[in-house]
Structures are given as C-alpha cells and as structure tokens.
Amino acid sequence: MRNLLRACILIFFICSSAHAVSIDELSKTVVFLRQQSQEMEIKGDKTLEVWYRDPYSKEFSPKLTTTSGTGLIVQYHKRDYLITAKHVATALSSTAEIIINLSAG
C-alpha cells in the first residue's frame, strides 16, 4: 500500500507540472507500470544476488527481472489517484516507472 501511495504522489506531481495534461485526458488512457530489479535466489539461509559472467571477458552483469502491471488514473473529490491491482502495488517499489501513452504525444 505504501508503494501505491508513492505512485499517487508521483501522479499528483505529473498532473500539477507545467507540462501537465488534464485529468480528463489522463483518465482516458491505461497507465503501464514497470520496474526492473536484481534477481535474487535463496541458498540455505542466505539471499543472494544472481549475476551473469561473460566467460571471454570475465565481465559481470546483473540478472534482472521485470515486474509490470497496468492501472488507471481517476479523480475523486478533486484528488488524483492511480488505481491498480493489489498484487501490482505490493510488487513495485518507489523506483517503478509509470508510462502514460497520450495521443497528443
């Protein structure tokens, strides 16, 4: 729920910025929510990060997993809210991306 509140605050800033669009315009579109994070694996009693290693260059890169979902923006009592499913809200953190595709560009 805390993540959902953070997303609502972010939507508030989007709606109140100088380049804002009206809530009527935003309410006509689906919002895509996405976050990439380091994949973790449990070995015994330890939680470990998962990495890839290129055998030729010996360089390491993190194995990333993507969590995503959709939502919509509504206005209630002159406040803007991002509505999404509980499993999406709890899986995302405050670093998640909110992608809004507006027909105006």
C-alpha positions as a printed Julia matrix, in Angstrom:
105×3 Matrix{Float64}:
   0.0     0.0     0.0
   2.91    2.34    0.71
   4.07    1.89   -2.9
   0.62    2.77   -4.16
   0.67    5.95   -2.09
   4.05    6.88   -3.57
   2.68    6.3    -7.05
  -0.31    8.53   -6.27
   2.04   11.26   -5.12
   4.01   10.92   -8.35
   0.79   11.17  -10.36
  -0.04   14.34   -8.42
   3.28   15.88   -9.48
   2.72   14.82  -13.09
  -0.73   16.39  -13.08
   0.46   19.62  -11.49
   3.59   20.24  -13.58
   3.96   22.96  -16.19
   3.59   20.41  -18.99
   0.55   18.78  -17.45
  -2.44   17.43  -19.26
  -5.93   17.48  -17.84
  -7.22   14.66  -15.67
  -9.92   14.14  -18.28
  -7.21   13.32  -20.82
  -5.34   11.08  -18.38
  -8.48    9.2   -17.38
  -8.97    8.06  -20.98
  -5.79    6.01  -21.05
  -4.31    2.96  -19.37
  -1.18    3.5   -17.32
   1.63    0.94  -17.66
   3.7     0.29  -14.52
   7.13   -1.34  -14.82
  10.18   -1.99  -12.68
  13.41   -3.86  -13.24
  15.2    -5.24  -10.21
  18.08   -7.51   -9.37
  17.05  -11.16   -9.35
  17.6   -12.84   -6.0
  17.92  -16.51   -5.06
  17.75  -18.18   -1.67
  20.53  -20.67   -0.86
  20.13  -22.19    2.56
  19.52  -19.29    4.93
  21.1   -16.64    2.67
  19.55  -14.43    0.0
  21.98  -13.98   -2.87
  22.08  -11.78   -5.97
  22.15  -13.57   -9.33
  24.74  -12.39  -11.88
  25.87  -13.41  -15.36
  29.56  -13.68  -16.23
  30.86  -13.47  -19.77
  33.44  -16.31  -19.94
  35.51  -14.47  -22.56
  35.76  -11.02  -20.99
  35.2   -12.02  -17.35
  32.74   -9.13  -17.01
  29.75   -9.49  -14.72
  26.26   -8.13  -15.28
  23.23   -8.46  -13.01
  20.39  -10.79  -13.9
  17.37   -8.51  -13.93
  13.73   -9.39  -13.57
  10.88   -7.18  -14.72
   7.69   -6.69  -12.75
   4.85   -4.94  -14.54
   1.16   -4.22  -14.5
  -1.44   -1.71  -15.56
  -3.59    0.85  -13.86
  -5.73    3.86  -14.5
  -5.97    7.37  -13.14
  -9.19    8.66  -11.62
 -10.18   11.83   -9.86
 -12.17   11.64   -6.62
 -13.02   14.69   -4.51
 -10.62   16.82   -6.58
  -7.7    14.44   -5.91
  -5.99   12.26   -8.49
  -5.44    8.56   -7.76
  -3.63    5.75   -9.51
  -5.75    2.6    -9.35
  -4.12   -0.8    -9.84
  -4.41   -4.34   -8.52
  -3.08   -5.09   -5.05
  -0.54   -7.63   -6.35
   0.89   -4.97   -8.68
   1.01   -2.28   -5.97
   2.8    -4.55   -3.5
   5.3    -5.88   -6.07
   6.53   -2.45   -7.19
   8.69   -0.03   -5.24
   9.08    3.73   -5.38
  11.59    3.35   -8.24
   9.0     1.89  -10.62
   8.31    3.61  -13.94
   4.88    4.97  -14.75
   4.34    5.11  -18.5
   1.43    7.14  -19.82
   0.75    6.98  -23.55
  -1.12   10.1   -24.58
  -2.49   10.51  -28.08
  -1.07   14.04  -28.2
   2.45   12.67  -27.91
